[in-house]
Amino acid sequence: PVKGIFYCVIYLKPGYYHRVHSPVDWNVLLRRHFS
């Protein structure tokens, strides 16, 4: 198992391209939105 802290912020302004391209295979397990 991999141990560590992982952090990712992805923000695309509304109207911008709607797909995210990444060089790795990953899944979002937890999502939080702060405004």
Helices and strands as residue ranges (DSSP letters): none
